[in-house]
Structures are given as structure tokens and as C-alpha cells.
Amino acid sequence: MIMTGLEFMIKTYGITKSSVASELGIKKQNINVWFSGKQPISKRHVEHLAGFFHQPLELIRKEITREDELTIIENYKKYKSGIPNIDVYYVLDLPKAIVTRDENGNVGVIPMSTKCE
């Protein structure tokens, strides 16, 4: 299923469209219009949403890739943990696995059954 960054952020953060609409001072129907593709999200709202979700501006409107999903999850975990440079995070679609990103941006998957010595 193709999804925009905003849709994935709402799902990942576990919040409702209504709460996002309230944050923006708009009606929930506006968000539904954005999701349907009938109207783009305004620059003002993109900037507000990027700050609200602690995510890059370019991911808000974009039809995201799997790598974008990992970036969103990584940023969410950083925000929730209060740790600015966390490099390990859990992935919603990969139960029993940890995905890592090294300093060069390379992504790796470690099964949870792997024992750390």
C-alpha cells in the first residue's frame, strides 16, 4: 500500500487524524482530502507538521519508501527516548528484529534471537 509520510507518521505515533487536525487548527476533513490526493498540504501546514512530528519537511507529503519508513521510525524513537543520537530502533513490520543504521547510513537487520556477547 502506497502511503504518504504524514499517513505513516500518524500510524507510527499512534495518534488520530482528529488530534492532528486540532494541532493545525483545521477540520479532520481537510486531512482526509490530503490523504485522497485531491488537495496538497500547504507549505505552512507541512512546516507545522514537520515540527510537530520531529521529522524532515520532505517526508510529510512524499509517497514514502521502506527506507523513508525506517527514517521516520528512527526519528520517532529519538524523540520518544529523548536521546538525540540513537542508532537502533524497532521496526513495526519486522517482529523479532532490530534494524540498525551505521554512521554511513547503511541499514542492517539483526534477528532478535541473536545473542549479544
C-alpha positions as CSV (number, residue, x, y, z in Angstrom):
1,M,0.0,0.0,0.0
2,I,1.4,3.4,-1.0
3,M,1.4,5.8,1.9
4,T,2.5,9.4,2.4
5,G,4.9,10.3,5.2
6,L,2.1,12.0,7.1
7,E,-0.1,8.9,7.0
8,F,2.8,6.7,8.2
9,M,3.6,9.2,10.9
10,I,0.1,9.2,12.2
11,K,0.1,5.4,12.3
12,T,3.6,5.2,13.8
13,Y,2.9,7.8,16.5
14,G,-0.5,6.2,17.4
15,I,-2.4,9.4,17.1
16,T,-5.7,10.2,15.3
17,K,-6.4,12.4,12.4
18,S,-8.6,14.5,14.7
19,S,-5.7,15.2,17.0
20,V,-3.5,16.3,14.1
21,A,-6.3,18.5,12.8
22,S,-6.7,20.0,16.2
23,E,-3.0,20.7,16.4
24,L,-3.2,22.5,13.0
25,G,-6.5,24.3,13.8
26,I,-8.3,22.7,10.9
27,K,-11.1,20.2,10.3
28,K,-10.4,16.4,10.1
29,Q,-12.0,16.5,6.7
30,N,-9.0,18.6,5.4
31,I,-6.7,15.7,6.4
32,N,-9.0,13.3,4.6
33,V,-8.7,15.5,1.4
34,W,-4.9,15.4,1.7
35,F,-4.9,11.6,2.0
36,S,-7.2,11.2,-1.0
37,G,-4.7,13.4,-3.1
38,K,-7.4,15.9,-4.0
39,Q,-5.5,18.8,-2.5
40,P,-1.8,19.1,-1.5
41,I,-0.8,20.0,2.0
42,S,0.1,23.7,2.2
43,K,3.7,24.8,2.9
44,R,2.6,26.3,6.2
45,H,1.0,23.1,7.3
46,V,4.0,21.0,6.1
47,E,6.3,23.1,8.3
48,H,4.0,22.8,11.3
49,L,3.7,19.1,10.8
50,A,7.4,18.6,10.5
51,G,7.9,20.4,13.8
52,F,5.0,18.5,15.5
53,F,6.3,15.1,14.4
54,H,10.0,16.0,14.6
55,Q,10.5,14.8,11.0
56,P,12.1,16.3,7.9
57,L,9.9,18.5,5.8
58,E,10.3,16.5,2.6
59,L,8.8,13.3,4.2
60,I,5.4,14.9,5.1
61,R,3.9,14.9,1.6
62,K,6.1,12.3,-0.1
63,E,4.9,8.8,-1.1
64,I,7.4,7.0,1.2
65,T,9.7,4.1,0.5
66,R,10.7,1.5,3.1
67,E,13.9,3.5,3.8
68,D,11.7,6.6,4.5
69,E,9.7,4.5,6.9
70,L,12.9,3.5,8.7
71,T,13.9,7.2,8.9
72,I,10.5,8.1,10.3
73,I,10.7,5.3,12.9
74,E,14.2,6.2,13.8
75,N,13.3,9.9,14.4
76,Y,10.2,8.9,16.4
77,K,12.3,6.7,18.7
78,K,14.8,9.5,19.1
79,Y,12.0,11.9,20.0
80,K,10.3,9.5,22.4
81,S,13.6,8.4,24.2
82,G,15.0,11.9,24.5
83,I,18.3,10.6,23.2
84,P,19.5,12.7,20.3
85,N,21.7,10.2,18.5
86,I,20.1,6.8,19.0
87,D,21.1,4.4,16.2
88,V,19.0,1.3,17.0
89,Y,15.2,1.1,16.6
90,Y,12.4,-1.4,16.3
91,V,10.5,-1.8,13.1
92,L,6.8,-2.3,13.1
93,D,6.7,-4.7,10.2
94,L,9.6,-6.9,11.3
95,P,8.7,-8.6,14.6
96,K,11.6,-10.1,16.4
97,A,14.2,-8.0,14.6
98,I,16.2,-4.8,15.2
99,V,17.2,-2.6,12.3
100,T,20.4,-0.5,12.7
101,R,21.8,2.3,10.7
102,D,25.6,3.0,10.9
103,E,27.4,6.3,10.6
104,N,27.4,5.9,6.8
105,G,23.6,5.5,6.6
106,N,23.8,1.7,5.8
107,V,20.9,-0.2,7.1
108,G,21.2,-3.7,8.7
109,V,18.7,-6.2,10.2
110,I,19.6,-8.2,13.3
111,P,17.2,-11.0,14.3
112,M,16.2,-10.7,18.0
113,S,17.2,-14.3,18.5
114,T,20.9,-13.3,18.0
115,K,22.6,-13.3,21.4
116,C,24.8,-10.4,22.3
117,E,28.1,-11.5,23.9
